[in-house]
Amino acid sequence: METTSLLFDAECRVLGELCTTGGSLVRAVLTDDGEEKIGSALHLWQTEGVPFLRKMEDVQVQEHISVRDGRFLESVRQWASVMHLQFVSVTSDVLACWQQIARLPLEPLQRYSMLLALRSLDVQELSVWRESLHEATDAVTHEREKAAKEIQTMWTNVAKSLVISPKRKKT
């Protein structure tokens, strides 16, 4: 079964999502912020593996876990903690809500808080949320389209006024 995990920075901005199966990486998608902040680390993981500390008797040993290893997800979770990043694994139902939340004009902390709250809901409650979020994103889309039309009308009127206005006399 595929697991999706979202990474957030200290300001609760989403950096990207990691999809895993059986703990190993299937795909990773980074935002622009994510590319800037952890893009180089992701590229290193693909060649060298994720640094992972494990305790052997009284000593901690660092090893590198391959993206194909079943311990990849656990190693990224540990890496995120060390890097002071938030690592949130979500179900497909919560992910569907998250995708709607991400389209809303909200602050990063508001989005992150909603995501954490959604993780505690059951499937029926998530369905209600998904429907409400869909209505909200439709309303936002409608308002954006309305604003775009108004801006286009403004530009058209300005262009017409420049073409129609009498030419100024040269002095």
Secondary structure, DSSP 8 states (H G I E B T S, - for coil): -EEEEEEE-TT--EEEEEEEETTEEEEEEE-HHHHHHHHHHHHHHHHH-EEEEEEETTEEEEEEE-TTSTTHHHHHHHHHHHTT-EEEEE-HHHHHHHHHHTTS---HHHHHHHHHHHTTS-HHHHHHHHHHHHHHHHHHHHHHHHHHHHHHHHHHHHHHHHHHS------
